[in-house]
Amino acid sequence: MSLKCEPDLAERLRATYPEVRPGYHLNKRHWNTVALDGSLPDRMVADMLEDSYDLVVSALPRRVQRELGWAQ
């Protein structure tokens, strides 16, 4: 699964977890590809997914953010 990430955190995650690699065919500064093989804690994967969603939606127009019910 590919997830958007703050650049500094992306590098730290890659250095710490072999299951987290630079984004496959994506901007490697902002994206990680995460192997979902059960080796990472579920809570960690859920947190990364939530952070990724927030980063992606924050870049959308406000109208679209409201349609998605996203409030940050």
N, CA, C and O atoms as CSV, one atom per row, in Angstrom:
chain,resi,resn,atom,element,x,y,z
A,1,MET,N,N,0.851,-1.140,0.000
A,1,MET,CA,C,0.000,0.000,0.000
A,1,MET,C,C,0.913,1.223,0.000
A,1,MET,O,O,1.913,1.249,0.717
A,2,SER,N,N,0.581,2.223,-0.788
A,2,SER,CA,C,1.366,3.448,-0.834
A,2,SER,C,C,0.670,4.522,-0.019
A,2,SER,O,O,-0.533,4.744,-0.151
A,3,LEU,N,N,1.456,5.192,0.837
A,3,LEU,CA,C,0.903,6.188,1.744
A,3,LEU,C,C,1.738,7.453,1.693
A,3,LEU,O,O,2.967,7.396,1.658
A,4,LYS,N,N,1.065,8.594,1.691
A,4,LYS,CA,C,1.763,9.875,1.727
A,4,LYS,C,C,2.243,10.117,3.151
A,4,LYS,O,O,1.607,9.691,4.115
A,5,CYS,N,N,3.379,10.810,3.271
A,5,CYS,CA,C,3.992,10.979,4.581
A,5,CYS,C,C,4.812,12.270,4.595
A,5,CYS,O,O,5.327,12.697,3.562
A,6,GLU,N,N,4.928,12.880,5.761
A,6,GLU,CA,C,5.836,14.023,5.907
A,6,GLU,C,C,7.242,13.523,5.577
A,6,GLU,O,O,7.618,12.439,6.023
A,7,PRO,N,N,8.025,14.277,4.812
A,7,PRO,CA,C,9.337,13.801,4.355
A,7,PRO,C,C,10.278,13.308,5.458
A,7,PRO,O,O,10.897,12.255,5.305
A,8,ASP,N,N,10.394,14.040,6.553
A,8,ASP,CA,C,11.308,13.608,7.620
A,8,ASP,C,C,10.845,12.306,8.255
A,8,ASP,O,O,11.652,11.416,8.523
A,9,LEU,N,N,9.546,12.197,8.493
A,9,LEU,CA,C,8.996,10.974,9.076
A,9,LEU,C,C,9.147,9.812,8.098
A,9,LEU,O,O,9.439,8.689,8.508
A,10,ALA,N,N,8.949,10.077,6.811
A,10,ALA,CA,C,9.088,9.024,5.798
A,10,ALA,C,C,10.479,8.399,5.862
A,10,ALA,O,O,10.622,7.178,5.813
A,11,GLU,N,N,11.493,9.240,5.969
A,11,GLU,CA,C,12.868,8.728,6.043
A,11,GLU,C,C,13.104,7.934,7.324
A,11,GLU,O,O,13.754,6.889,7.299
A,12,ARG,N,N,12.576,8.430,8.445
A,12,ARG,CA,C,12.757,7.707,9.718
A,12,ARG,C,C,12.073,6.340,9.676
A,12,ARG,O,O,12.630,5.350,10.152
A,13,LEU,N,N,10.874,6.287,9.111
A,13,LEU,CA,C,10.163,5.005,9.026
A,13,LEU,C,C,10.929,4.016,8.155
A,13,LEU,O,O,11.029,2.837,8.494
A,14,ARG,N,N,11.466,4.488,7.039
A,14,ARG,CA,C,12.241,3.612,6.154
A,14,ARG,C,C,13.494,3.089,6.835
A,14,ARG,O,O,13.884,1.939,6.638
A,15,ALA,N,N,14.123,3.943,7.639
A,15,ALA,CA,C,15.350,3.541,8.332
A,15,ALA,C,C,15.076,2.560,9.461
A,15,ALA,O,O,15.957,1.791,9.846
A,16,THR,N,N,13.867,2.585,9.990
A,16,THR,CA,C,13.521,1.758,11.154
A,16,THR,C,C,12.852,0.445,10.774
A,16,THR,O,O,13.093,-0.581,11.410
A,17,TYR,N,N,12.017,0.469,9.748
A,17,TYR,CA,C,11.209,-0.711,9.390
A,17,TYR,C,C,11.517,-1.158,7.968
A,17,TYR,O,O,11.310,-0.390,7.029
A,18,PRO,N,N,12.006,-2.383,7.785
A,18,PRO,CA,C,12.283,-2.863,6.427
A,18,PRO,C,C,11.023,-2.997,5.568
A,18,PRO,O,O,11.111,-3.044,4.341
A,19,GLU,N,N,9.866,-3.056,6.202
A,19,GLU,CA,C,8.597,-3.174,5.465
A,19,GLU,C,C,8.182,-1.849,4.831
A,19,GLU,O,O,7.280,-1.817,3.993
A,20,VAL,N,N,8.836,-0.754,5.228
A,20,VAL,CA,C,8.524,0.569,4.692
A,20,VAL,C,C,9.642,0.970,3.742
A,20,VAL,O,O,10.804,1.083,4.132
A,21,ARG,N,N,9.265,1.181,2.489
A,21,ARG,CA,C,10.233,1.518,1.442
A,21,ARG,C,C,9.805,2.788,0.722
A,21,ARG,O,O,8.656,3.212,0.846
A,22,PRO,N,N,10.707,3.392,-0.022
A,22,PRO,CA,C,10.312,4.573,-0.813
A,22,PRO,C,C,9.151,4.229,-1.743
A,22,PRO,O,O,9.053,3.111,-2.249
A,23,GLY,N,N,8.281,5.203,-1.957
A,23,GLY,CA,C,7.097,4.988,-2.780
A,23,GLY,C,C,7.419,4.423,-4.152
A,23,GLY,O,O,8.272,4.950,-4.866
A,24,TYR,N,N,6.740,3.357,-4.515
A,24,TYR,CA,C,6.932,2.695,-5.802
A,24,TYR,C,C,6.267,3.525,-6.888
A,24,TYR,O,O,5.049,3.702,-6.871
A,25,HIS,N,N,7.046,4.035,-7.828
A,25,HIS,CA,C,6.579,4.879,-8.933
A,25,HIS,C,C,5.891,6.147,-8.439
A,25,HIS,O,O,4.974,6.652,-9.088
A,26,LEU,N,N,6.329,6.661,-7.293
A,26,LEU,CA,C,5.774,7.890,-6.731
A,26,LEU,C,C,6.914,8.802,-6.297
A,26,LEU,O,O,8.077,8.400,-6.317
A,27,ASN,N,N,6.587,10.011,-5.910
A,27,ASN,CA,C,7.588,10.933,-5.387
A,27,ASN,C,C,8.126,10.365,-4.079
A,27,ASN,O,O,7.429,10.356,-3.065
A,28,LYS,N,N,9.351,9.898,-4.108
A,28,LYS,CA,C,9.920,9.177,-2.970
A,28,LYS,C,C,10.163,10.077,-1.761
A,28,LYS,O,O,10.378,9.576,-0.657
A,29,ARG,N,N,10.133,11.359,-1.945
A,29,ARG,CA,C,10.280,12.274,-0.806
A,29,ARG,C,C,9.017,12.261,0.057
A,29,ARG,O,O,9.101,12.403,1.277
A,30,HIS,N,N,7.854,12.091,-0.566
A,30,HIS,CA,C,6.579,12.209,0.145
A,30,HIS,C,C,5.789,10.909,0.276
A,30,HIS,O,O,4.799,10.867,1.007
A,31,TRP,N,N,6.195,9.869,-0.402
A,31,TRP,CA,C,5.398,8.646,-0.410
A,31,TRP,C,C,6.226,7.433,0.025
A,31,TRP,O,O,7.393,7.288,-0.337
A,32,ASN,N,N,5.586,6.576,0.809
A,32,ASN,CA,C,6.165,5.294,1.214
A,32,ASN,C,C,5.288,4.173,0.694
A,32,ASN,O,O,4.066,4.309,0.625
A,33,THR,N,N,5.905,3.079,0.334
A,33,THR,CA,C,5.173,1.850,0.046
A,33,THR,C,C,5.370,0.944,1.250
A,33,THR,O,O,6.497,0.660,1.655
A,34,VAL,N,N,4.255,0.495,1.817
A,34,VAL,CA,C,4.270,-0.285,3.053
A,34,VAL,C,C,3.806,-1.711,2.748
A,34,VAL,O,O,2.725,-1.918,2.197
A,35,ALA,N,N,4.631,-2.681,3.112
A,35,ALA,CA,C,4.259,-4.090,2.925
A,35,ALA,C,C,3.265,-4.471,4.027
A,35,ALA,O,O,3.547,-4.314,5.215
A,36,LEU,N,N,2.123,-4.962,3.622
A,36,LEU,CA,C,1.092,-5.382,4.579
A,36,LEU,C,C,1.182,-6.890,4.775
A,36,LEU,O,O,0.302,-7.646,4.363
A,37,ASP,N,N,2.266,-7.300,5.414
A,37,ASP,CA,C,2.511,-8.730,5.616
A,37,ASP,C,C,2.280,-9.165,7.060
A,37,ASP,O,O,2.594,-10.296,7.431
A,38,GLY,N,N,1.726,-8.259,7.876
A,38,GLY,CA,C,1.433,-8.591,9.266
A,38,GLY,C,C,2.571,-8.304,10.233
A,38,GLY,O,O,2.421,-8.508,11.438
A,39,SER,N,N,3.705,-7.836,9.726
A,39,SER,CA,C,4.848,-7.611,10.611
A,39,SER,C,C,4.782,-6.257,11.331
A,39,SER,O,O,5.389,-6.092,12.389
A,40,LEU,N,N,4.062,-5.302,10.773
A,40,LEU,CA,C,3.881,-4.012,11.440
A,40,LEU,C,C,2.622,-4.065,12.302
A,40,LEU,O,O,1.638,-4.699,11.920
A,41,PRO,N,N,2.643,-3.409,13.456
A,41,PRO,CA,C,1.440,-3.388,14.301
A,41,PRO,C,C,0.259,-2.743,13.564
A,41,PRO,O,O,0.428,-1.755,12.849
A,42,ASP,N,N,-0.919,-3.307,13.746
A,42,ASP,CA,C,-2.115,-2.777,13.089
A,42,ASP,C,C,-2.326,-1.300,13.407
A,42,ASP,O,O,-2.688,-0.523,12.524
A,43,ARG,N,N,-2.103,-0.906,14.659
A,43,ARG,CA,C,-2.304,0.485,15.071
A,43,ARG,C,C,-1.364,1.410,14.292
A,43,ARG,O,O,-1.753,2.512,13.906
A,44,MET,N,N,-0.144,0.965,14.066
A,44,MET,CA,C,0.822,1.771,13.326
A,44,MET,C,C,0.369,1.966,11.880
A,44,MET,O,O,0.432,3.074,11.349
A,45,VAL,N,N,-0.078,0.905,11.259
A,45,VAL,CA,C,-0.561,0.986,9.878
A,45,VAL,C,C,-1.784,1.902,9.816
A,45,VAL,O,O,-1.898,2.719,8.903
A,46,ALA,N,N,-2.693,1.773,10.774
A,46,ALA,CA,C,-3.884,2.626,10.806
A,46,ALA,C,C,-3.492,4.095,10.975
A,46,ALA,O,O,-4.081,4.964,10.335
A,47,ASP,N,N,-2.514,4.380,11.821
A,47,ASP,CA,C,-2.050,5.756,12.012
A,47,ASP,C,C,-1.427,6.310,10.735
A,47,ASP,O,O,-1.677,7.459,10.368
A,48,MET,N,N,-0.618,5.499,10.059
A,48,MET,CA,C,-0.012,5.952,8.802
A,48,MET,C,C,-1.084,6.215,7.751
A,48,MET,O,O,-0.985,7.183,6.997
A,49,LEU,N,N,-2.101,5.373,7.694
A,49,LEU,CA,C,-3.197,5.543,6.746
A,49,LEU,C,C,-3.962,6.830,7.033
A,49,LEU,O,O,-4.282,7.585,6.115
A,50,GLU,N,N,-4.251,7.075,8.295
A,50,GLU,CA,C,-4.974,8.285,8.683
A,50,GLU,C,C,-4.153,9.541,8.358
A,50,GLU,O,O,-4.692,10.519,7.839
A,51,ASP,N,N,-2.867,9.511,8.660
A,51,ASP,CA,C,-2.001,10.646,8.341
A,51,ASP,C,C,-1.950,10.889,6.833
A,51,ASP,O,O,-1.994,12.035,6.385
A,52,SER,N,N,-1.857,9.821,6.059
A,52,SER,CA,C,-1.812,9.928,4.609
A,52,SER,C,C,-3.091,10.570,4.077
A,52,SER,O,O,-3.041,11.469,3.238
A,53,TYR,N,N,-4.221,10.107,4.565
A,53,TYR,CA,C,-5.510,10.660,4.143
A,53,TYR,C,C,-5.554,12.161,4.422
A,53,TYR,O,O,-5.950,12.946,3.560
A,54,ASP,N,N,-5.147,12.553,5.625
A,54,ASP,CA,C,-5.172,13.967,5.991
A,54,ASP,C,C,-4.259,14.803,5.090
A,54,ASP,O,O,-4.628,15.907,4.689
A,55,LEU,N,N,-3.081,14.287,4.773
A,55,LEU,CA,C,-2.166,15.019,3.898
A,55,LEU,C,C,-2.746,15.182,2.496
A,55,LEU,O,O,-2.634,16.250,1.895
A,56,VAL,N,N,-3.356,14.138,1.982
A,56,VAL,CA,C,-3.927,14.200,0.631
A,56,VAL,C,C,-5.132,15.135,0.600
A,56,VAL,O,O,-5.237,15.982,-0.287
A,57,VAL,N,N,-6.032,14.987,1.556
A,57,VAL,CA,C,-7.249,15.799,1.562
A,57,VAL,C,C,-6.932,17.269,1.842
A,57,VAL,O,O,-7.621,18.155,1.335
A,58,SER,N,N,-5.904,17.536,2.636
A,58,SER,CA,C,-5.557,18.926,2.946
A,58,SER,C,C,-5.146,19.701,1.691
A,58,SER,O,O,-5.217,20.930,1.676
A,59,ALA,N,N,-4.723,19.008,0.656
A,59,ALA,CA,C,-4.307,19.651,-0.589
A,59,ALA,C,C,-5.468,19.845,-1.571
A,59,ALA,O,O,-5.302,20.481,-2.612
A,60,LEU,N,N,-6.626,19.303,-1.244
A,60,LEU,CA,C,-7.791,19.443,-2.124
A,60,LEU,C,C,-8.471,20.787,-1.895
A,60,LEU,O,O,-8.286,21.403,-0.844
A,61,PRO,N,N,-9.252,21.247,-2.863
A,61,PRO,CA,C,-10.006,22.496,-2.673
A,61,PRO,C,C,-10.948,22.387,-1.465
A,61,PRO,O,O,-11.447,21.308,-1.146
A,62,ARG,N,N,-11.174,23.510,-0.813
A,62,ARG,CA,C,-12.029,23.514,0.395
A,62,ARG,C,C,-13.414,22.936,0.126
A,62,ARG,O,O,-13.989,22.263,0.981
A,63,ARG,N,N,-13.943,23.200,-1.055
A,63,ARG,CA,C,-15.265,22.663,-1.400
A,63,ARG,C,C,-15.256,21.146,-1.321
A,63,ARG,O,O,-16.183,20.545,-0.777
A,64,VAL,N,N,-14.223,20.529,-1.857
A,64,VAL,CA,C,-14.111,19.067,-1.851
A,64,VAL,C,C,-13.894,18.582,-0.419
A,64,VAL,O,O,-14.451,17.560,-0.017
A,65,GLN,N,N,-13.090,19.310,0.347
A,65,GLN,CA,C,-12.894,18.936,1.749
A,65,GLN,C,C,-14.218,18.913,2.499
A,65,GLN,O,O,-14.489,17.992,3.269
A,66,ARG,N,N,-15.045,19.939,2.268
A,66,ARG,CA,C,-16.374,19.988,2.929
A,66,ARG,C,C,-17.247,18.817,2.470
A,66,ARG,O,O,-17.944,18.206,3.279
A,67,GLU,N,N,-17.207,18.508,1.178
A,67,GLU,CA,C,-18.009,17.389,0.659
A,67,GLU,C,C,-17.603,16.077,1.301
A,67,GLU,O,O,-18.437,15.194,1.503
A,68,LEU,N,N,-16.318,15.947,1.623
A,68,LEU,CA,C,-15.823,14.734,2.269
A,68,LEU,C,C,-16.075,14.732,3.775
A,68,LEU,O,O,-15.860,13.725,4.450
A,69,GLY,N,N,-16.535,15.874,4.292
A,69,GLY,CA,C,-16.760,15.978,5.726
A,69,GLY,C,C,-15.472,16.048,6.524
A,69,GLY,O,O,-15.423,15.671,7.695
A,70,TRP,N,N,-14.434,16.538,5.870
A,70,TRP,CA,C,-13.108,16.599,6.511
A,70,TRP,C,C,-12.947,17.944,7.182
A,70,TRP,O,O,-13.059,18.983,6.531
A,71,ALA,N,N,-12.690,17.935,8.456
A,71,ALA,CA,C,-12.446,19.177,9.194
A,71,ALA,C,C,-11.127,19.038,9.932
A,71,ALA,O,O,-10.950,18.123,10.736
A,72,GLN,N,N,-10.225,19.925,9.664
A,72,GLN,CA,C,-8.912,19.847,10.299
A,72,GLN,C,C,-8.584,21.157,10.923
A,72,GLN,O,O,-7.515,21.309,11.515
